[in-house]
Amino acid sequence: MNIGFAGTPVFAATILDALLASKHEVLLILTQPGRPAGRGRSVRPGPVETLGLRHGLDVYSPTSLRGIETALEPLDVLVVAAYGGLLPDQVLAAPRLGCINVHASLLPRWRGASPIEHAILHGDEETGVSIMQITSRLDAGPVFQQARLRLTAQSTTTSVTEALALLGGVEIEEVLNGLEEGTLEEPLPQIEADATYAPRLSNEAAQINWQENAIQIERHVRAFHGRGMAFTKLTRPTRTVRIRVLKVQKAEGAGPPGEILFTSPVPVIACGRDALALQTVQLSVGKGRPMSGADAVNGFADLWQIGSRFENPEALENA
């Protein structure tokens, strides 16, 4: 079949790569415009745009979708994966068989922009990908098929995104094959009563609230691993240090939330219940590279005074 592809980040690029290797012909790419990045803040194309250009495809990265339906009319299907914006009705109706989405959750659970992060934050035991017909309502269309992925205590947004992208590439190819061969069953409507939503998470939401319990904070660290990283702040007499927290482990200890309880061999921080050891961190001082908690203590001993307390965002708001 003649297909188009709409997507922007690495998750989408992995799925596009699978489609490019399939028997279906990708005629064009629709993606979000490049954004400033790096120290020079120069505009860089996203992963999907880069891959599309490498394969010599027609790539559209409009700031507005007005009129884009003309380019989509020759398509049998437009495949969508993490495009980064809602498609208007005229776009949905342009391809012969409409638009099909690869969504990173087991719909109707976690409709919305951040399904992987919310699955981890809420302690779900599994997630997956859903191949669905796109309708005008957000992620509410009928589902052709799903594939499941078990979540573990080591699952992060980074690792789950990679795994679901690979699953999504397999599932969407099967659906397209079924459409072409006429063997694909009608998609099943979602059960509205079971729908939950995963709104986009802001950069500020990555800040750790030490008043939460250790289990919640550990999930928080894993959920933001791959999208800016969880962080905390420590105010010293001459500066405020921002510390990215990349990996933690539950530890023994109790004290006021955010207080540094121990520093050997790694920092141990009190939570609303129980405590967490900082296994891997990244400081806004020094070279700013990820390092073990032990190396952070050895290299920046002045930051890790027992009894010092990290900021709690709720406490700041209520001050």
NORDAQUI-V119961 format. One record per run of one state. SS is the DSSP state (A for helix, B for strand, O for the rest). FROM is the first residue (numbers start at 1). TO is the last residue. If there is no record, write none. Layout:
SS:FROM:TO ; SS:FROM:TO
This chain:
O:1:1 ; B:2:7 ; O:8:9 ; A:10:20 ; O:21:24 ; B:25:30 ; O:31:34 ; B:35:37 ; O:38:41 ; B:42:44 ; O:45:46 ; A:47:54 ; O:55:57 ; B:58:60 ; O:61:68 ; A:69:72 ; O:73:76 ; B:77:81 ; O:82:88 ; A:89:92 ; O:93:98 ; B:99:103 ; O:104:110 ; B:111:111 ; O:112:114 ; A:115:121 ; O:122:125 ; B:126:133 ; O:134:142 ; B:143:150 ; O:151:156 ; A:157:181 ; O:182:187 ; B:188:188 ; O:189:191 ; A:192:194 ; O:195:196 ; B:197:197 ; O:198:203 ; A:204:206 ; B:207:207 ; O:208:212 ; B:213:213 ; A:214:223 ; O:224:229 ; B:230:235 ; O:236:239 ; B:240:251 ; O:252:258 ; B:259:262 ; O:263:267 ; B:268:270 ; O:271:272 ; B:273:273 ; O:274:274 ; B:275:283 ; O:284:289 ; B:290:292 ; A:293:299 ; O:300:300 ; A:301:303 ; O:304:308 ; B:309:309 ; O:310:312 ; A:313:318 ; O:319:319
